[in-house]
Amino acid sequence: MHRRLFPRSLALLALVATAATAGAPGATAESPTPSTTQLRATIDTILADTRLAGGQTSVVVVDTSTGQTLYDRNGDRRLIPASNTKLLTSTAALELLGPGHHFTTDVQTTGRRRAGLLSGNLYLRGGGDPTMLAADYDALAAQVAAVGVRVVTGNLVADDTRYDRTRLGPDWTWDDEPYYYAAQVSALTVAPDTDYDAGTVIVHAAPADRAGAPAVVSTTPATGYVRIDNRTETVTKGETSISIEREHGGNTVVVTGQIAVGDEPASDWVTVWEPTGYAADVFRAALQRHGVRVLGQTLLGQPTPEAARPVARHESMSLAELMTPFLKLSNNGHAEVLTKEIGRVLSGSGTWSAGLTAISEYVADTGMDTGTLRQRDGSGLSRRNLIPATEFVDLLAAVRAEPWFATWYAALPIAGRPERFVGGTLRSRMAGTLAAGNVHAKTGSLTGVSGLSGYVTSADGRLLAFSILLNNYLTASVKSLEDQIAVALAGHREGGAAIAARTAPPAVPDTPRTPEGVECSWVKPITC
């Protein structure tokens, strides 16, 4: 297994270099400078918070220019990383697929075309694009109509064979399955909006114009693939309490509760059962709108014949561009598609196992010790993922040398930046502190699991890589503790007086409770 040298084999040389660069002769991990000793005391005080009593912590901080470890508590302990797992998936995708990688969705046929009649099947071939919107399927249908096709005598065949038919990730819990962060994965799918939560619909419940009537329920995009069971009531006044949930094993969405006349609609993202059929339904409706009639049935999961000829094509944004919605909003579906796409491109097998094998080989090459960790999916939704903080820091230090690093670094959430596609899941955290606009890091959240791993520039201009993993706590949230550590790192000055690095933890507001599998701090109609 090939491994880069920096993270461990050059550690001793880096520590020697540190003595010169730190402005404190003779400073090492064993004999730290006074400012580093102060920083360690600050972090120790933060981690002594009673909310972590009985839990597990793993925290590592490294100066990326020298390799000096500024702080290490249980750095080699394997903990559940939640969405910090996306650091592995995203970096591997950029290296193995390339920043210019695109997904394509094609319409093809083997039939003969005479005048407006196409004799044969029309194939909708999915390329894995997780950003396909209803508008993109409409544009494909417009291309079909533009070449003169008016009637298709055969079937509409939805080809999702680029990836396997395993729709849900290994170890995902059954009760997550209806929610947008655990959507089924298919090579042919639909996203309802530009958050690009592929394989979901947004269900809206608006009040009727009179009390006693059911709410007006609709979906984005409009589709007949989802059946609405509307059990709601519009009331004269009172608190809106709408519940939207899909029944297991099908596409019946049950909408219950009440909504008051004049209230804003209630909305929620809901996964669909079998996204391939969803995409085919949206495309077939688009064909009809553009005057193209398909006389046959809709068939799912059949491959496009090699002899098929192109009719229409849609190309996705580049992988470099996809990194922004993927990492800023911690999109689980993107992580899983990229895992399968890596497997497909590198080994011809669009499976989780093939993709994870390739990811493991890549991160081992960066210097991560893959013998000390386990990755079970691309997103971190599995609770069987186990990764030590020190391995995250090794990865963070190594990828600074990659040609795509600037793109990836910019795509990470940025603390305290309120713009949704800048701050992402950190948009409401660390505002008004030295960490705001400074910390670029990946968040992670599951019940009893929290993580923050990334970069912070210290007060003396050094880029620090850090990883904070907190597990098995019983309180609602420990994210304010992560924020306090990040603020302390931002204020750290080696060889001089620290700024905001003190034994009393910096004052950072807490973050409310996070539902399973959900990252906080961006707009979703759920409580974070």
Residue pairs with C-beta under 8 A, 6 or more apart in sequence:
1 361
1 364
1 365
1 370
2 364
2 365
3 364
3 365
3 366
3 367
4 365
4 366
4 367
4 398
5 367
6 67
6 367
6 397
6 398
7 67
7 366
7 367
7 368
7 393
7 394
7 397
7 398
8 367
8 369
8 394
10 67
11 67
13 67
14 66
14 67
14 68
15 28
15 29
15 66
15 67
15 68
17 66
17 67
18 27
18 28
18 63
18 66
18 67
18 68
19 25
19 26
19 27
19 28
21 65
21 66
22 33
22 66
22 68
22 494
22 495
23 33
23 494
23 495
23 496
24 33
24 34
24 35
24 494
24 495
27 33
27 36
28 68
29 68
29 69
32 40
32 70
33 494
33 495
35 492
35 493
35 494
35 495
35 496
35 497
35 498
35 501
36 70
36 492
36 494
38 498
38 501
38 502
38 503
39 70
39 71
39 488
39 489
39 492
39 498
39 501
40 70
40 71
41 503
42 488
42 501
42 502
42 503
42 505
43 59
43 61
43 71
43 73
43 485
43 488
44 73
45 503
45 504
45 505
46 481
46 484
46 485
46 488
46 505
47 57
47 59
47 73
47 481
49 478
49 481
49 505
51 473
51 475
51 478
51 481
52 470
52 473
52 478
52 481
54 472
54 473
54 474
55 448
55 470
55 471
55 472
55 473
55 474
55 478
56 74
56 77
56 79
56 470
56 471
56 472
57 73
57 74
57 468
57 469
57 470
57 471
58 73
58 74
58 75
58 77
58 79
58 388
58 389
58 467
58 468
58 469
58 470
59 71
59 72
59 73
59 74
59 75
59 389
59 466
59 467
59 468
59 469
59 485
60 69
60 71
60 72
60 73
60 75
60 389
60 390
60 392
60 393
60 466
60 467
61 69
61 70
61 71
61 72
61 393
61 464
61 465
61 466
61 489
62 68
62 69
62 70
62 393
62 397
62 464
62 465
62 466
63 70
63 462
63 463
63 464
64 396
64 397
64 400
64 455
64 462
64 463
64 464
64 465
65 462
65 463
67 397
70 464
70 492
72 390
74 389
75 388
75 389
75 390
75 393
76 372
76 388
76 390
77 388
77 389
78 372
78 373
78 374
78 386
78 387
78 388
79 386
79 387
79 388
79 389
79 449
79 451
79 469
79 470
79 471
80 383
80 385
80 386
80 446
80 449
80 469
80 471
81 380
81 385
81 386
81 387
81 392
81 444
81 449
81 451
81 453
81 469
82 380
82 381
82 385
82 444
82 445
82 446
82 449
82 450
82 451
83 330
83 332
83 379
83 380
83 442
83 443
83 444
83 445
83 451
83 519
84 380
84 387
84 392
84 442
84 443
84 444
84 451
84 452
84 453
84 467
84 469
85 335
85 375
85 377
85 378
85 379
85 380
85 385
85 387
85 444
86 326
86 327
86 330
86 335
86 378
86 379
86 380
86 442
87 392
87 395
87 396
87 442
87 453
88 359
88 363
88 368
88 375
88 387
88 395
89 335
89 338
89 339
89 359
89 378
89 379
90 323
90 326
90 327
90 335
90 338
90 408
90 411
91 362
91 363
91 366
91 395
91 399
91 402
91 408
92 342
92 358
92 359
92 362
92 363
93 101
93 319
93 338
93 341
93 342
94 319
94 320
94 323
94 402
94 404
94 407
94 408
95 362
95 402
95 404
96 342
96 345
96 346
96 358
96 359
96 362
97 319
97 338
97 341
97 342
97 345
98 319
99 318
99 319
99 320
99 404
99 407
100 318
100 319
100 320
101 318
101 319
101 341
102 315
102 316
102 317
102 318
102 319
103 127
103 128
103 129
103 130
103 131
103 315
103 316
103 341
104 127
104 129
104 313
104 314
104 315
104 316
105 124
105 125
105 126
105 127
105 129
105 132
105 136
105 140
105 188
105 313
105 314
105 316
106 123
106 124
106 125
106 127
106 304
106 310
106 312
106 313
106 314
107 122
107 123
107 124
107 125
107 140
107 143
107 144
107 310
107 311
107 312
107 313
108 122
108 123
108 125
108 304
108 308
108 309
108 310
108 311
109 118
109 120
109 121
109 122
109 123
109 308
109 309
109 311
110 120
110 121
110 123
110 305
110 307
110 308
110 309
111 118
111 119
111 120
111 121
111 122
111 152
111 153
111 154
112 118
112 119
112 120
113 119
113 147
113 148
113 149
115 148
116 148
116 149
116 150
116 151
117 150
117 151
117 153
118 149
118 151
118 152
118 153
118 154
119 153
119 154
120 152
120 153
120 154
121 152
121 154
121 155
121 156
121 157
121 296
122 144
122 152
122 154
122 155
122 156
122 157
122 294
122 311
123 157
123 159
123 304
123 305
123 308
124 140
124 156
124 157
124 158
124 159
124 188
124 279
124 280
124 283
125 159
125 162
125 188
125 304
126 158
126 159
126 160
126 162
126 186
126 187
126 188
126 189
126 276
126 279
127 162
127 187
127 316
128 162
128 163
128 187
128 337
128 340
128 341
128 344
128 350
129 189
129 314
129 316
130 189
130 191
130 196
130 198
130 322
130 331
130 333
130 334
130 337
131 191
131 196
131 198
131 316
131 317
131 322
131 325
132 189
132 190
132 191
132 198
132 279
132 314
132 316
133 190
133 191
133 192
133 193
133 194
133 221
134 190
134 192
134 221
134 222
134 282
134 286
136 314
137 190
137 279
137 282
137 283
137 286
138 286
138 289
138 290
139 314
140 283
140 286
140 312
140 313
140 314
141 283
141 286
141 287
141 289
141 290
141 292
141 312
142 286
142 290
143 311
143 312
143 313
144 287
144 290
144 292
144 311
144 312
145 287
145 290
145 291
145 292
147 311
147 312
149 292
149 311
150 291
150 292
150 293
151 292
151 293
151 295
152 292
152 293
152 294
152 295
152 296
153 295
153 296
154 294
154 295
154 296
155 294
155 296
155 297
155 298
155 299
156 280
156 283
156 284
156 287
156 294
156 296
156 297
156 298
156 299
157 298
157 299
157 302
157 304
158 188
158 276
158 277
158 279
158 280
158 283
158 298
158 299
158 300
158 301
158 302
159 188
159 301
159 302
159 303
159 304
160 186
160 187
160 188
160 276
160 300
160 301
161 187
161 301
161 302
161 303
162 187
162 344
162 350
163 185
163 186
163 187
163 340
163 341
163 344
163 350
163 351
164 340
164 349
164 350
164 351
165 301
166 185
166 351
166 352
167 184
167 185
167 186
167 274
167 275
168 177
168 182
168 184
168 185
169 182
169 185
169 336
169 352
169 376
169 377
169 378
169 379
169 381
169 382
170 352
170 376
170 377
170 382
170 384
171 376
171 377
171 382
171 383
171 384
172 182
172 377
172 381
172 382
173 383
173 516
174 248
175 516
176 182
176 381
176 516
176 517
177 248
177 271
178 245
178 246
178 248
178 270
178 271
179 269
179 270
179 271
179 517
179 518
180 197
180 200
180 269
180 270
180 271
180 524
181 197
181 332
181 381
181 517
181 518
182 271
182 332
182 381
182 517
183 197
183 198
183 199
183 200
183 271
183 272
183 275
183 332
183 333
184 199
184 271
184 272
184 273
184 274
184 275
185 199
185 275
185 333
185 336
185 337
185 340
186 199
186 274
186 275
186 276
186 279
187 276
187 340
187 350
188 275
188 276
188 279
188 280
189 198
189 199
189 275
189 276
189 278
189 279
190 198
190 199
190 221
190 275
190 278
190 279
190 282
191 197
191 198
191 199
191 200
192 200
192 201
192 202
192 220
192 221
192 269
193 202
193 220
194 325
195 325
195 329
195 331
196 325
196 331
196 333
196 334
197 269
197 331
197 333
198 275
198 333
198 337
199 271
199 272
199 275
199 278
199 333
200 269
200 270
200 271
200 272
201 219
201 220
201 221
201 223
201 226
201 253
201 269
201 270
201 272
201 278
202 219
202 220
202 267
202 268
202 269
202 270
203 217
203 218
203 219
203 226
203 228
203 244
203 253
203 255
203 267
203 268
203 270
204 217
204 218
204 219
204 220
204 265
204 266
204 267
205 215
205 216
205 217
205 232
205 242
205 244
205 255
205 257
205 259
205 265
205 266
205 267
206 215
206 216
206 217
206 218
206 259
206 265
207 215
207 216
207 234
207 259
207 260
207 261
207 262
207 263
207 265
208 214
208 215
208 216
208 234
208 261
209 261
210 234
210 261
211 234
211 235
211 236
211 261
212 233
212 234
213 233
213 234
214 230
214 231
214 232
214 233
214 234
215 230
215 232
215 233
215 234
215 242
215 255
215 259
217 228
217 230
217 232
217 255
219 226
219 228
221 282
222 285
223 278
223 281
223 282
223 285
224 281
224 285
225 251
225 272
225 277
225 278
225 281
225 282
226 246
226 251
226 252
226 253
226 270
226 272
226 278
227 250
227 251
227 252
227 253
228 252
228 253
228 255
229 252
229 253
229 254
229 255
230 255
231 254
231 255
231 256
232 242
232 255
232 256
232 257
232 258
232 259
233 257
233 258
233 259
234 258
234 259
234 260
234 261
235 258
235 259
235 260
235 261
236 260
236 261
237 260
237 261
238 258
238 260
239 260
240 257
240 258
240 259
240 260
240 263
240 266
241 257
241 258
241 259
242 255
242 256
242 257
242 258
242 259
242 266
243 254
243 255
243 256
243 257
244 253
244 254
244 255
244 266
244 268
244 270
245 253
245 254
245 270
246 252
246 253
246 254
246 270
246 271
246 272
246 273
247 253
247 254
249 273
250 273
251 272
251 273
251 274
253 270
259 265
259 266
266 525
267 525
268 525
268 526
269 524
269 525
272 278
274 300
276 300
276 301
277 298
277 300
280 298
280 300
281 298
284 294
284 298
287 293
287 294
316 322
320 404
320 407
322 334
323 407
323 408
323 411
324 410
324 411
324 421
325 331
325 334
325 421
326 334
326 335
326 338
326 411
327 408
327 411
327 412
327 413
327 424
327 442
328 411
328 412
328 413
328 420
328 421
328 422
328 423
328 424
328 425
328 522
329 420
329 421
329 424
329 425
329 519
329 522
330 413
330 424
330 425
330 442
330 443
330 519
332 379
332 380
332 381
332 517
333 379
335 377
335 378
335 379
335 380
336 352
336 377
336 378
336 379
337 378
338 355
338 378
339 352
339 355
339 356
339 359
339 377
339 378
340 350
340 351
340 352
340 354
340 355
341 350
341 355
342 354
342 355
342 358
342 359
343 349
343 350
343 351
343 352
343 353
343 354
343 355
343 356
343 357
343 358
344 350
344 354
344 355
346 354
346 358
347 354
347 357
347 358
352 377
352 378
355 378
356 375
356 376
356 377
356 378
359 375
359 378
360 370
360 375
363 370
363 395
364 370
366 394
366 395
366 398
366 399
367 394
367 395
367 397
367 398
368 391
368 394
368 395
369 391
369 394
372 388
372 391
373 386
373 387
373 388
373 391
374 384
374 385
374 386
374 387
375 385
375 387
376 382
376 384
376 385
377 385
380 444
380 446
381 446
381 517
383 446
383 449
387 469
388 469
389 453
389 467
389 468
389 469
390 467
392 453
392 467
392 469
393 453
393 465
393 466
393 467
396 453
396 454
396 455
396 465
396 466
396 467
397 465
399 405
399 408
400 463
402 408
409 440
409 455
410 440
412 424
412 440
412 441
412 442
412 454
412 455
413 423
413 424
413 425
413 426
413 427
413 440
413 441
413 442
413 443
414 422
414 423
414 424
414 426
414 437
414 438
414 439
414 440
415 423
415 426
415 429
415 430
415 431
415 433
415 435
415 436
415 437
415 438
415 439
415 440
415 441
415 483
415 486
416 423
416 426
416 427
416 428
416 429
416 430
416 431
416 432
416 433
416 435
416 436
416 437
417 423
417 426
417 427
417 436
417 437
418 427
418 428
418 431
419 427
420 427
420 522
420 523
423 521
424 521
424 522
425 443
425 519
425 520
425 521
425 522
426 439
426 441
426 443
426 521
427 521
427 522
428 511
428 520
428 521
429 479
429 483
429 508
429 511
429 521
430 436
430 439
430 483
430 486
430 487
430 508
433 483
433 487
433 490
433 500
433 506
433 508
434 459
434 487
434 490
434 491
434 499
434 500
435 456
435 483
435 486
435 487
435 489
435 490
438 456
438 457
438 490
439 454
439 455
439 456
439 486
439 490
440 454
440 455
440 456
441 452
441 453
441 454
441 455
441 456
441 466
441 486
442 451
442 452
442 453
442 454
443 451
443 452
443 519
443 520
443 521
444 450
444 451
444 452
444 453
444 469
444 519
445 451
445 479
445 514
445 517
445 518
445 519
445 520
446 514
446 516
446 517
447 514
447 515
447 516
448 471
448 472
448 473
448 474
449 470
449 471
450 469
450 470
450 473
450 477
450 478
450 479
450 482
450 514
451 467
451 468
451 469
451 470
451 482
452 466
452 467
452 468
452 479
452 482
452 486
453 466
453 467
453 468
453 469
454 465
454 466
455 463
455 464
455 465
455 466
456 463
456 464
456 466
456 486
456 489
456 490
457 463
457 464
457 490
458 464
458 489
458 490
458 491
458 492
458 493
458 494
459 490
459 491
459 492
459 493
459 498
459 499
460 492
460 493
460 494
460 495
460 496
462 494
464 489
464 492
466 485
466 486
466 489
468 482
468 485
468 486
470 478
470 481
470 482
476 512
476 513
477 510
477 511
477 512
477 513
477 514
479 510
479 511
479 514
479 520
480 508
480 509
480 510
480 511
481 505
483 506
483 508
483 511
484 505
484 506
484 508
487 500
487 506
487 508
488 500
488 501
488 502
488 505
488 506
489 501
490 500
491 498
491 499
491 500
491 501
491 506
492 498
492 499
492 501
493 499
493 501
500 506
511 520
511 521
511 528
512 520
512 527
512 528
513 527
513 528
514 520
514 528
515 526
515 527
515 528
518 524
518 526
518 528
519 528
520 528
521 528
